[in-house]
């Protein structure tokens, strides 16, 4: 279904930049996530009000709140699409990391809240009481959540998008939570203690840890994490292949969003050549670096030796 929507709404894919196309796919997946959660909300709230089931009504509002992660992903991808301007010469790509950080905080909050509620539930005598209709609706909603999970998982692997990762984790948490509710309902008949509370504690750890990992990883990028050393090595090889270049130092690469990297470097060049000759050689290196690594590199020339015929 998503591929059909992509063909319908993402136009001129061949003519667009890789970064722009990536953000368009993220935006579309976010819209799909919001749409599915709203549809589930409408179905559940209608049935819940019709049959007078508070459990179904509560689950309906849970789906409404679940759309928050997708809305944040949509918001983040749209901001990241904004081109560079006077105040943001390197674009707005880091907005994706900022929104991902907020999503990770929401995931941690959900895990912590579930932990506290589960601790309190140990004092209750029995678990949740569900009707046949409630069980059917919960099982029905899992199918949609599984679709959201695998859709965002595939896009996360394809585009390395933390926004899709956040939505994927949120969907996975919902699947585990719903399965634990259903499983606890059936197991409770054979147990004397509140199994729902114990399952909730285990689930809280599954929810909280990925949120912490995502928070730490995103924070490192925002603070200024070093780019992949393989990229630095590749740039170093390209520099040393350049005409007249004997060595280089102070290579610095900065990431301003997925697919947007810029940096600077000092290279050792002959002092007895014309500026025009050396400048042409440096331009060739900068163009080759961008062609192979997509890094916009600015090279400073250090005349450190003389070229002998």
Legacy VTK file of the C-alpha trace (Angstrom):
# vtk DataFile Version 3.0
C-alpha trace
ASCII
DATASET POLYDATA
POINTS 309 float
0.000 0.000 0.000
2.765 2.437 0.900
4.519 1.950 -2.446
1.292 2.836 -4.242
0.942 5.982 -2.149
4.583 6.872 -2.830
4.049 6.597 -6.592
0.934 8.740 -6.291
2.207 11.537 -4.049
6.018 11.618 -4.464
6.533 13.033 -7.930
9.691 13.404 -10.046
11.741 11.125 -7.819
14.515 10.820 -10.415
14.965 14.591 -10.601
15.057 15.272 -6.864
18.063 15.162 -4.577
18.622 12.094 -2.414
18.115 14.147 0.756
14.854 15.702 -0.444
13.510 12.341 -1.620
14.422 10.777 1.732
12.512 13.423 3.686
9.496 13.058 1.371
9.296 9.343 2.155
9.591 10.074 5.882
6.795 12.672 5.642
4.526 10.280 3.760
5.111 7.454 6.259
4.271 9.879 9.083
0.999 10.850 7.396
0.134 7.153 7.001
0.828 6.596 10.712
-1.350 9.528 11.749
-4.129 8.372 9.414
-4.156 4.801 10.739
-4.241 5.945 14.366
-7.090 8.373 13.678
-9.066 5.651 11.877
-8.542 3.323 14.851
-9.617 6.121 17.194
-12.856 6.730 15.274
-13.699 3.008 15.126
-12.975 2.398 18.791
-14.611 5.520 20.175
-17.754 4.818 18.125
-17.995 1.205 19.292
-17.041 2.116 22.843
-19.782 4.713 23.121
-22.275 2.408 21.402
-21.737 -0.553 23.744
-20.835 1.564 26.773
-17.372 0.024 27.205
-14.890 2.211 29.102
-12.024 -0.136 28.159
-12.620 0.428 24.461
-12.984 4.184 24.979
-9.675 4.308 26.871
-7.958 2.343 24.105
-9.424 4.755 21.537
-7.782 7.733 23.227
-4.575 5.717 23.454
-4.581 5.508 19.648
-5.181 9.243 19.456
-2.130 9.884 21.620
-0.117 7.372 19.554
-0.479 9.650 16.548
1.744 12.151 18.395
4.951 10.308 17.443
3.922 10.270 13.770
2.920 13.945 13.919
6.300 14.827 15.402
8.049 12.836 12.666
5.996 14.710 10.056
6.845 18.033 11.707
10.551 17.186 11.916
10.848 16.024 8.304
9.062 19.131 6.999
11.346 21.467 8.956
14.403 19.539 7.747
13.267 20.112 4.144
13.595 23.866 4.501
16.510 25.174 2.412
19.459 27.088 3.752
18.883 30.757 4.523
20.795 33.714 5.910
20.485 32.585 9.532
20.912 28.872 8.742
23.593 28.622 6.017
23.794 24.841 6.355
20.042 24.247 6.205
17.686 22.867 8.842
18.683 19.182 8.755
19.437 18.987 12.471
15.727 19.537 13.182
15.342 15.815 12.522
17.655 15.041 15.442
15.909 17.535 17.714
12.481 15.988 17.084
13.969 12.505 17.491
15.278 13.590 20.892
11.763 14.667 21.912
10.306 11.358 20.693
12.877 9.454 22.762
11.819 11.459 25.837
8.174 10.530 25.197
9.139 6.853 24.903
11.061 7.020 28.199
8.120 8.749 29.867
5.749 6.005 28.697
8.110 3.337 30.026
8.505 5.102 33.376
4.741 5.642 33.724
4.096 1.995 32.950
6.661 0.984 35.599
4.991 3.130 38.283
1.507 1.890 37.382
2.694 -1.725 37.426
4.239 -1.317 40.875
0.943 0.040 42.179
-1.026 -2.735 40.505
0.616 -5.429 42.671
-1.706 -4.409 45.467
-4.776 -5.156 43.365
-6.359 -8.587 43.584
-7.044 -9.234 39.909
-6.039 -8.054 36.480
-7.998 -6.300 33.797
-11.491 -7.525 32.902
-12.176 -7.575 29.169
-15.291 -8.428 27.185
-15.185 -10.523 24.013
-15.744 -7.377 21.939
-12.883 -5.580 23.700
-10.544 -8.501 23.007
-11.571 -8.559 19.347
-10.919 -4.832 18.927
-7.571 -5.054 20.688
-6.531 -7.926 18.405
-7.781 -5.972 15.378
-5.700 -2.926 16.293
-2.547 -5.058 16.594
-2.679 -5.775 12.845
-2.484 -2.057 12.051
0.281 -1.525 14.565
2.270 -4.379 13.022
1.954 -2.661 9.636
3.165 0.678 11.085
6.069 -1.124 12.785
7.346 -2.891 9.651
6.793 0.150 7.434
8.899 2.375 9.675
11.454 -0.369 10.251
12.054 -0.706 6.501
12.350 3.086 6.081
14.675 3.308 9.090
16.985 0.709 7.533
16.810 2.385 4.130
17.269 6.008 5.206
18.831 5.714 8.708
16.051 7.991 9.942
15.764 8.424 13.691
12.263 9.810 13.108
11.153 6.487 11.614
13.000 4.684 14.398
10.983 6.588 17.001
7.654 5.740 15.340
8.811 2.130 14.929
9.623 1.852 18.646
6.317 3.479 19.589
4.402 0.970 17.435
6.404 -1.920 18.872
5.627 -0.766 22.393
1.918 -0.631 21.578
2.027 -4.149 20.152
3.768 -5.498 23.251
1.401 -3.607 25.552
-1.708 -4.900 23.804
-0.390 -8.468 23.686
0.430 -8.284 27.393
-3.120 -7.142 28.166
-4.636 -10.008 26.178
-2.154 -12.568 27.521
-2.624 -11.368 31.096
-6.399 -11.661 30.766
-6.190 -15.356 29.890
-3.374 -16.236 32.315
-5.051 -14.518 35.262
-7.651 -17.293 35.453
-4.956 -19.742 36.541
-2.975 -17.510 38.921
-3.601 -16.122 42.375
-1.523 -12.944 41.969
-1.928 -10.051 39.548
-0.053 -11.244 36.442
-0.920 -7.987 34.677
1.336 -6.077 37.098
4.286 -8.423 36.563
3.926 -8.275 32.773
3.727 -4.494 33.059
7.079 -4.355 34.880
8.807 -6.460 32.222
7.183 -4.436 29.463
8.295 -1.177 31.109
11.938 -2.250 30.728
11.407 -3.147 27.056
9.880 0.285 26.476
12.308 2.361 28.548
15.684 0.985 27.374
15.276 1.713 23.611
14.130 5.210 24.548
17.299 5.735 26.612
19.501 4.355 23.816
17.834 6.633 21.272
18.173 9.627 23.606
21.912 9.007 24.160
22.673 8.448 20.475
20.732 11.525 19.332
22.303 13.662 22.067
25.781 12.668 20.867
24.951 13.856 17.351
23.522 17.172 18.564
26.505 17.774 20.864
28.915 17.066 18.024
29.621 13.382 17.517
32.515 12.486 15.257
31.431 11.383 11.800
32.105 7.868 10.570
35.919 7.352 10.532
35.537 5.519 7.218
34.381 8.785 5.643
37.438 10.574 7.049
39.703 7.823 5.699
38.093 8.034 2.259
38.544 11.815 2.189
42.168 11.422 3.270
42.866 9.043 0.375
41.250 11.417 -2.122
43.290 14.350 -0.782
46.577 12.448 -1.038
45.760 11.509 -4.645
45.535 15.205 -5.548
48.212 16.885 -7.692
51.059 18.593 -5.782
49.661 17.567 -2.361
52.290 16.083 -0.043
50.250 15.875 3.192
47.243 17.207 5.097
46.161 18.023 8.656
43.290 19.452 10.739
40.592 17.574 8.824
37.262 18.493 10.442
33.875 17.189 9.260
30.551 18.401 10.664
27.119 16.881 10.094
24.135 19.190 9.610
21.515 16.496 9.069
21.390 13.226 7.150
23.201 13.643 3.845
24.420 17.157 4.697
28.086 17.286 5.745
30.653 20.039 5.442
34.217 20.393 6.597
37.628 21.938 6.218
41.208 20.796 5.888
44.770 22.124 5.504
46.913 20.606 2.749
50.652 20.915 2.088
51.355 22.311 -1.398
54.417 23.731 -3.225
55.381 27.328 -2.523
57.020 27.867 -5.902
53.938 27.354 -8.120
51.478 30.013 -9.183
48.323 30.438 -7.128
46.281 29.601 -10.220
48.002 26.206 -10.658
47.592 25.197 -7.024
44.042 26.519 -6.855
43.059 24.395 -9.857
44.485 21.279 -8.188
42.617 22.076 -4.941
39.335 22.602 -6.798
39.715 19.188 -8.409
40.180 17.573 -4.988
37.152 19.358 -3.497
34.961 18.283 -6.417
36.148 14.682 -6.173
35.528 14.615 -2.384
31.946 15.818 -2.860
31.350 13.400 -5.728
32.452 10.367 -3.720
31.450 11.269 -0.140
28.892 14.130 -0.483
31.005 16.217 1.903
31.408 19.912 1.021
35.080 20.324 1.856
36.882 23.672 2.014
40.641 23.277 1.664
43.212 25.754 2.967
46.556 25.765 1.148
49.729 25.585 3.254
52.863 26.248 1.113
55.336 24.043 2.986
57.832 22.890 0.330
59.239 23.718 -3.077
58.696 21.644 -6.167
61.958 20.708 -7.838
62.121 19.961 -11.599
LINES 1 310
309 0 1 2 3 4 5 6 7 8 9 10 11 12 13 14 15 16 17 18 19 20 21 22 23 24 25 26 27 28 29 30 31 32 33 34 35 36 37 38 39 40 41 42 43 44 45 46 47 48 49 50 51 52 53 54 55 56 57 58 59 60 61 62 63 64 65 66 67 68 69 70 71 72 73 74 75 76 77 78 79 80 81 82 83 84 85 86 87 88 89 90 91 92 93 94 95 96 97 98 99 100 101 102 103 104 105 106 107 108 109 110 111 112 113 114 115 116 117 118 119 120 121 122 123 124 125 126 127 128 129 130 131 132 133 134 135 136 137 138 139 140 141 142 143 144 145 146 147 148 149 150 151 152 153 154 155 156 157 158 159 160 161 162 163 164 165 166 167 168 169 170 171 172 173 174 175 176 177 178 179 180 181 182 183 184 185 186 187 188 189 190 191 192 193 194 195 196 197 198 199 200 201 202 203 204 205 206 207 208 209 210 211 212 213 214 215 216 217 218 219 220 221 222 223 224 225 226 227 228 229 230 231 232 233 234 235 236 237 238 239 240 241 242 243 244 245 246 247 248 249 250 251 252 253 254 255 256 257 258 259 260 261 262 263 264 265 266 267 268 269 270 271 272 273 274 275 276 277 278 279 280 281 282 283 284 285 286 287 288 289 290 291 292 293 294 295 296 297 298 299 300 301 302 303 304 305 306 307 308
